[in-house]
């Protein structure tokens, strides 16, 4: 794996949470964790991904919709294939779109509840 800022190979280090890959350049925030659902990202992108996961996961954990179906809706919304829809692969802008998608989902849920009451 390569740091997209410095074009240097990331250095792998074992931690109690798993293997962490980080840019060797001092002060660089590009890191990722071992596995297929994460790509190297700087601090801003990682923070956007965390917000996206929090907003997205809140939906399926609420029981309103199954996780797999929600991922399919997100993929369609983003114009991606389901197999390419991993928040850990998204750039900052796409992660922000996930948060907006989640807010829109809840807005539609509230509107549907209003309609049911009338």
CNS distance restraints for C-alpha pairs under 8 A (distance, minus, plus):
assign (resid   1 and name CA) (resid   9 and name CA) 5.82 0.50 0.50
assign (resid   1 and name CA) (resid  10 and name CA) 5.73 0.50 0.50
assign (resid   1 and name CA) (resid  40 and name CA) 7.51 0.50 0.50
assign (resid   2 and name CA) (resid   7 and name CA) 5.78 0.50 0.50
assign (resid   2 and name CA) (resid   8 and name CA) 5.47 0.50 0.50
assign (resid   2 and name CA) (resid   9 and name CA) 4.50 0.50 0.50
assign (resid   2 and name CA) (resid  10 and name CA) 5.53 0.50 0.50
assign (resid   2 and name CA) (resid  23 and name CA) 7.85 0.50 0.50
assign (resid   2 and name CA) (resid  40 and name CA) 7.53 0.50 0.50
assign (resid   3 and name CA) (resid   7 and name CA) 5.00 0.50 0.50
assign (resid   3 and name CA) (resid   8 and name CA) 5.34 0.50 0.50
assign (resid   3 and name CA) (resid   9 and name CA) 6.24 0.50 0.50
assign (resid   3 and name CA) (resid  10 and name CA) 6.18 0.50 0.50
assign (resid   3 and name CA) (resid  22 and name CA) 7.92 0.50 0.50
assign (resid   3 and name CA) (resid  23 and name CA) 5.84 0.50 0.50
assign (resid   3 and name CA) (resid  30 and name CA) 6.36 0.50 0.50
assign (resid   3 and name CA) (resid  40 and name CA) 6.74 0.50 0.50
assign (resid   4 and name CA) (resid   8 and name CA) 7.88 0.50 0.50
assign (resid   4 and name CA) (resid  30 and name CA) 8.00 0.50 0.50
assign (resid   4 and name CA) (resid  40 and name CA) 7.64 0.50 0.50
assign (resid   4 and name CA) (resid  41 and name CA) 7.97 0.50 0.50
assign (resid   5 and name CA) (resid  30 and name CA) 7.98 0.50 0.50
assign (resid   6 and name CA) (resid  23 and name CA) 7.98 0.50 0.50
assign (resid   6 and name CA) (resid  25 and name CA) 7.56 0.50 0.50
assign (resid   8 and name CA) (resid  23 and name CA) 6.82 0.50 0.50
assign (resid   8 and name CA) (resid  24 and name CA) 7.42 0.50 0.50
assign (resid   9 and name CA) (resid  23 and name CA) 6.88 0.50 0.50
assign (resid   9 and name CA) (resid  24 and name CA) 7.76 0.50 0.50
assign (resid  10 and name CA) (resid  21 and name CA) 5.48 0.50 0.50
assign (resid  10 and name CA) (resid  22 and name CA) 4.92 0.50 0.50
assign (resid  10 and name CA) (resid  23 and name CA) 4.66 0.50 0.50
assign (resid  10 and name CA) (resid  24 and name CA) 6.45 0.50 0.50
assign (resid  10 and name CA) (resid  31 and name CA) 7.76 0.50 0.50
assign (resid  11 and name CA) (resid  21 and name CA) 5.30 0.50 0.50
assign (resid  11 and name CA) (resid  22 and name CA) 5.28 0.50 0.50
assign (resid  11 and name CA) (resid  23 and name CA) 6.24 0.50 0.50
assign (resid  11 and name CA) (resid  24 and name CA) 6.33 0.50 0.50
assign (resid  12 and name CA) (resid  19 and name CA) 6.43 0.50 0.50
assign (resid  12 and name CA) (resid  20 and name CA) 5.64 0.50 0.50
assign (resid  12 and name CA) (resid  21 and name CA) 4.35 0.50 0.50
assign (resid  12 and name CA) (resid  22 and name CA) 6.58 0.50 0.50
assign (resid  13 and name CA) (resid  19 and name CA) 5.58 0.50 0.50
assign (resid  13 and name CA) (resid  20 and name CA) 5.35 0.50 0.50
assign (resid  13 and name CA) (resid  21 and name CA) 6.36 0.50 0.50
assign (resid  14 and name CA) (resid  18 and name CA) 5.89 0.50 0.50
assign (resid  14 and name CA) (resid  19 and name CA) 4.47 0.50 0.50
assign (resid  14 and name CA) (resid  20 and name CA) 6.32 0.50 0.50
assign (resid  15 and name CA) (resid  19 and name CA) 5.85 0.50 0.50
assign (resid  15 and name CA) (resid  20 and name CA) 6.85 0.50 0.50
assign (resid  18 and name CA) (resid  33 and name CA) 7.14 0.50 0.50
assign (resid  18 and name CA) (resid  34 and name CA) 6.96 0.50 0.50
assign (resid  19 and name CA) (resid  33 and name CA) 5.83 0.50 0.50
assign (resid  19 and name CA) (resid  34 and name CA) 5.35 0.50 0.50
assign (resid  20 and name CA) (resid  31 and name CA) 7.00 0.50 0.50
assign (resid  20 and name CA) (resid  32 and name CA) 5.98 0.50 0.50
assign (resid  20 and name CA) (resid  33 and name CA) 4.61 0.50 0.50
assign (resid  20 and name CA) (resid  34 and name CA) 6.31 0.50 0.50
assign (resid  21 and name CA) (resid  31 and name CA) 5.41 0.50 0.50
assign (resid  21 and name CA) (resid  32 and name CA) 5.34 0.50 0.50
assign (resid  21 and name CA) (resid  33 and name CA) 5.97 0.50 0.50
assign (resid  21 and name CA) (resid  34 and name CA) 7.28 0.50 0.50
assign (resid  21 and name CA) (resid  40 and name CA) 7.98 0.50 0.50
assign (resid  22 and name CA) (resid  29 and name CA) 7.65 0.50 0.50
assign (resid  22 and name CA) (resid  30 and name CA) 5.95 0.50 0.50
assign (resid  22 and name CA) (resid  31 and name CA) 4.31 0.50 0.50
assign (resid  22 and name CA) (resid  32 and name CA) 6.74 0.50 0.50
assign (resid  23 and name CA) (resid  28 and name CA) 6.29 0.50 0.50
assign (resid  23 and name CA) (resid  29 and name CA) 7.27 0.50 0.50
assign (resid  23 and name CA) (resid  30 and name CA) 5.71 0.50 0.50
assign (resid  23 and name CA) (resid  31 and name CA) 6.48 0.50 0.50
assign (resid  24 and name CA) (resid  28 and name CA) 7.61 0.50 0.50
assign (resid  28 and name CA) (resid  42 and name CA) 7.70 0.50 0.50
assign (resid  29 and name CA) (resid  41 and name CA) 7.72 0.50 0.50
assign (resid  29 and name CA) (resid  42 and name CA) 5.04 0.50 0.50
assign (resid  29 and name CA) (resid  43 and name CA) 5.41 0.50 0.50
assign (resid  30 and name CA) (resid  40 and name CA) 5.97 0.50 0.50
assign (resid  30 and name CA) (resid  41 and name CA) 4.97 0.50 0.50
assign (resid  30 and name CA) (resid  42 and name CA) 4.17 0.50 0.50
assign (resid  30 and name CA) (resid  43 and name CA) 6.65 0.50 0.50
assign (resid  31 and name CA) (resid  40 and name CA) 5.19 0.50 0.50
assign (resid  31 and name CA) (resid  41 and name CA) 5.78 0.50 0.50
assign (resid  31 and name CA) (resid  42 and name CA) 6.68 0.50 0.50
assign (resid  32 and name CA) (resid  38 and name CA) 6.26 0.50 0.50
assign (resid  32 and name CA) (resid  39 and name CA) 5.85 0.50 0.50
assign (resid  32 and name CA) (resid  40 and name CA) 4.75 0.50 0.50
assign (resid  32 and name CA) (resid  41 and name CA) 6.60 0.50 0.50
assign (resid  33 and name CA) (resid  38 and name CA) 6.54 0.50 0.50
assign (resid  33 and name CA) (resid  39 and name CA) 7.84 0.50 0.50
assign (resid  34 and name CA) (resid  38 and name CA) 7.43 0.50 0.50
assign (resid  37 and name CA) (resid  86 and name CA) 6.05 0.50 0.50
assign (resid  37 and name CA) (resid  87 and name CA) 7.70 0.50 0.50
assign (resid  37 and name CA) (resid  88 and name CA) 5.45 0.50 0.50
assign (resid  37 and name CA) (resid  89 and name CA) 6.51 0.50 0.50
assign (resid  38 and name CA) (resid  86 and name CA) 7.77 0.50 0.50
assign (resid  38 and name CA) (resid  87 and name CA) 7.85 0.50 0.50
assign (resid  38 and name CA) (resid  88 and name CA) 4.25 0.50 0.50
assign (resid  38 and name CA) (resid  89 and name CA) 5.36 0.50 0.50
assign (resid  39 and name CA) (resid  88 and name CA) 6.26 0.50 0.50
assign (resid  39 and name CA) (resid  89 and name CA) 5.30 0.50 0.50
assign (resid  41 and name CA) (resid  45 and name CA) 5.75 0.50 0.50
assign (resid  41 and name CA) (resid  46 and name CA) 5.99 0.50 0.50
assign (resid  41 and name CA) (resid  91 and name CA) 7.85 0.50 0.50
assign (resid  42 and name CA) (resid  46 and name CA) 6.17 0.50 0.50
assign (resid  43 and name CA) (resid  47 and name CA) 6.09 0.50 0.50
assign (resid  44 and name CA) (resid  48 and name CA) 6.20 0.50 0.50
assign (resid  44 and name CA) (resid  92 and name CA) 7.03 0.50 0.50
assign (resid  45 and name CA) (resid  49 and name CA) 6.12 0.50 0.50
assign (resid  45 and name CA) (resid  91 and name CA) 6.13 0.50 0.50
assign (resid  45 and name CA) (resid  92 and name CA) 4.52 0.50 0.50
assign (resid  45 and name CA) (resid  95 and name CA) 7.83 0.50 0.50
assign (resid  46 and name CA) (resid  50 and name CA) 6.18 0.50 0.50
assign (resid  46 and name CA) (resid  92 and name CA) 7.71 0.50 0.50
assign (resid  47 and name CA) (resid  51 and name CA) 6.33 0.50 0.50
assign (resid  48 and name CA) (resid  52 and name CA) 6.12 0.50 0.50
assign (resid  48 and name CA) (resid  92 and name CA) 5.70 0.50 0.50
assign (resid  48 and name CA) (resid  95 and name CA) 5.61 0.50 0.50
assign (resid  48 and name CA) (resid  96 and name CA) 6.32 0.50 0.50
assign (resid  49 and name CA) (resid  53 and name CA) 6.12 0.50 0.50
assign (resid  49 and name CA) (resid  87 and name CA) 6.16 0.50 0.50
assign (resid  49 and name CA) (resid  88 and name CA) 6.50 0.50 0.50
assign (resid  49 and name CA) (resid  90 and name CA) 7.20 0.50 0.50
assign (resid  49 and name CA) (resid  92 and name CA) 7.03 0.50 0.50
assign (resid  49 and name CA) (resid  95 and name CA) 5.33 0.50 0.50
assign (resid  49 and name CA) (resid  96 and name CA) 7.88 0.50 0.50
assign (resid  50 and name CA) (resid  54 and name CA) 6.14 0.50 0.50
assign (resid  51 and name CA) (resid  55 and name CA) 6.18 0.50 0.50
assign (resid  51 and name CA) (resid  95 and name CA) 7.78 0.50 0.50
assign (resid  51 and name CA) (resid  99 and name CA) 6.96 0.50 0.50
assign (resid  52 and name CA) (resid  56 and name CA) 5.93 0.50 0.50
assign (resid  52 and name CA) (resid  87 and name CA) 7.22 0.50 0.50
assign (resid  52 and name CA) (resid  95 and name CA) 5.46 0.50 0.50
assign (resid  52 and name CA) (resid  96 and name CA) 6.63 0.50 0.50
assign (resid  52 and name CA) (resid  98 and name CA) 5.44 0.50 0.50
assign (resid  52 and name CA) (resid  99 and name CA) 5.04 0.50 0.50
assign (resid  53 and name CA) (resid  57 and name CA) 5.61 0.50 0.50
assign (resid  53 and name CA) (resid  87 and name CA) 6.89 0.50 0.50
assign (resid  54 and name CA) (resid  58 and name CA) 6.11 0.50 0.50
assign (resid  55 and name CA) (resid  59 and name CA) 7.01 0.50 0.50
assign (resid  55 and name CA) (resid  98 and name CA) 7.74 0.50 0.50
assign (resid  55 and name CA) (resid  99 and name CA) 5.78 0.50 0.50
assign (resid  55 and name CA) (resid 102 and name CA) 5.88 0.50 0.50
assign (resid  55 and name CA) (resid 103 and name CA) 7.80 0.50 0.50
assign (resid  56 and name CA) (resid  60 and name CA) 7.19 0.50 0.50
assign (resid  56 and name CA) (resid  98 and name CA) 7.02 0.50 0.50
assign (resid  56 and name CA) (resid  99 and name CA) 7.03 0.50 0.50
assign (resid  56 and name CA) (resid 102 and name CA) 5.78 0.50 0.50
assign (resid  57 and name CA) (resid  61 and name CA) 5.89 0.50 0.50
assign (resid  58 and name CA) (resid  62 and name CA) 6.05 0.50 0.50
assign (resid  59 and name CA) (resid  63 and name CA) 7.21 0.50 0.50
assign (resid  59 and name CA) (resid  64 and name CA) 6.65 0.50 0.50
assign (resid  59 and name CA) (resid  65 and name CA) 7.17 0.50 0.50
assign (resid  59 and name CA) (resid 102 and name CA) 7.30 0.50 0.50
assign (resid  60 and name CA) (resid  64 and name CA) 6.17 0.50 0.50
assign (resid  60 and name CA) (resid  65 and name CA) 5.37 0.50 0.50
assign (resid  60 and name CA) (resid  66 and name CA) 5.71 0.50 0.50
assign (resid  60 and name CA) (resid  67 and name CA) 5.20 0.50 0.50
assign (resid  60 and name CA) (resid  70 and name CA) 7.07 0.50 0.50
assign (resid  61 and name CA) (resid  67 and name CA) 7.98 0.50 0.50
assign (resid  65 and name CA) (resid  69 and name CA) 6.83 0.50 0.50
assign (resid  65 and name CA) (resid  70 and name CA) 6.48 0.50 0.50
assign (resid  66 and name CA) (resid  70 and name CA) 6.23 0.50 0.50
assign (resid  67 and name CA) (resid  71 and name CA) 6.21 0.50 0.50
assign (resid  68 and name CA) (resid  72 and name CA) 6.34 0.50 0.50
assign (resid  69 and name CA) (resid  73 and name CA) 6.31 0.50 0.50
assign (resid  70 and name CA) (resid  74 and name CA) 6.15 0.50 0.50
assign (resid  71 and name CA) (resid  75 and name CA) 6.03 0.50 0.50
assign (resid  71 and name CA) (resid  82 and name CA) 6.80 0.50 0.50
assign (resid  71 and name CA) (resid  85 and name CA) 7.14 0.50 0.50
assign (resid  72 and name CA) (resid  76 and name CA) 6.22 0.50 0.50
assign (resid  72 and name CA) (resid  82 and name CA) 5.68 0.50 0.50
assign (resid  73 and name CA) (resid  77 and name CA) 6.10 0.50 0.50
assign (resid  74 and name CA) (resid  78 and name CA) 6.12 0.50 0.50
assign (resid  74 and name CA) (resid  85 and name CA) 7.68 0.50 0.50
assign (resid  74 and name CA) (resid  98 and name CA) 7.53 0.50 0.50
assign (resid  74 and name CA) (resid 101 and name CA) 7.43 0.50 0.50
assign (resid  75 and name CA) (resid  79 and name CA) 5.92 0.50 0.50
assign (resid  75 and name CA) (resid  80 and name CA) 4.85 0.50 0.50
assign (resid  75 and name CA) (resid  81 and name CA) 5.81 0.50 0.50
assign (resid  75 and name CA) (resid  82 and name CA) 5.31 0.50 0.50
assign (resid  75 and name CA) (resid  84 and name CA) 7.86 0.50 0.50
assign (resid  75 and name CA) (resid  85 and name CA) 5.82 0.50 0.50
assign (resid  76 and name CA) (resid  80 and name CA) 6.12 0.50 0.50
assign (resid  76 and name CA) (resid  81 and name CA) 7.35 0.50 0.50
assign (resid  76 and name CA) (resid  82 and name CA) 7.88 0.50 0.50
assign (resid  77 and name CA) (resid 101 and name CA) 7.87 0.50 0.50
assign (resid  80 and name CA) (resid  84 and name CA) 6.30 0.50 0.50
assign (resid  80 and name CA) (resid  85 and name CA) 6.57 0.50 0.50
assign (resid  81 and name CA) (resid  85 and name CA) 6.57 0.50 0.50
assign (resid  85 and name CA) (resid  89 and name CA) 7.78 0.50 0.50
assign (resid  86 and name CA) (resid  90 and name CA) 6.86 0.50 0.50
assign (resid  87 and name CA) (resid  95 and name CA) 6.73 0.50 0.50
assign (resid  90 and name CA) (resid  94 and name CA) 5.63 0.50 0.50
assign (resid  90 and name CA) (resid  95 and name CA) 5.84 0.50 0.50
assign (resid  91 and name CA) (resid  95 and name CA) 6.24 0.50 0.50
assign (resid  92 and name CA) (resid  96 and name CA) 6.29 0.50 0.50
assign (resid  93 and name CA) (resid  97 and name CA) 6.44 0.50 0.50
assign (resid  94 and name CA) (resid  98 and name CA) 6.48 0.50 0.50
assign (resid  95 and name CA) (resid  99 and name CA) 6.73 0.50 0.50
assign (resid  96 and name CA) (resid 100 and name CA) 6.49 0.50 0.50
assign (resid  97 and name CA) (resid 101 and name CA) 6.03 0.50 0.50
assign (resid  98 and name CA) (resid 102 and name CA) 6.21 0.50 0.50
assign (resid  99 and name CA) (resid 103 and name CA) 6.28 0.50 0.50
assign (resid 100 and name CA) (resid 104 and name CA) 6.10 0.50 0.50
assign (resid 101 and name CA) (resid 105 and name CA) 6.13 0.50 0.50
assign (resid 102 and name CA) (resid 106 and name CA) 6.41 0.50 0.50
assign (resid 103 and name CA) (resid 107 and name CA) 6.19 0.50 0.50
assign (resid 104 and name CA) (resid 108 and name CA) 6.18 0.50 0.50
assign (resid 105 and name CA) (resid 109 and name CA) 6.29 0.50 0.50
assign (resid 106 and name CA) (resid 110 and name CA) 6.20 0.50 0.50
assign (resid 107 and name CA) (resid 111 and name CA) 6.27 0.50 0.50
assign (resid 108 and name CA) (resid 112 and name CA) 6.09 0.50 0.50
assign (resid 109 and name CA) (resid 113 and name CA) 6.28 0.50 0.50
assign (resid 110 and name CA) (resid 114 and name CA) 6.31 0.50 0.50
assign (resid 111 and name CA) (resid 115 and name CA) 6.33 0.50 0.50
assign (resid 112 and name CA) (resid 116 and name CA) 6.29 0.50 0.50
assign (resid 113 and name CA) (resid 117 and name CA) 6.41 0.50 0.50
assign (resid 114 and name CA) (resid 118 and name CA) 6.63 0.50 0.50
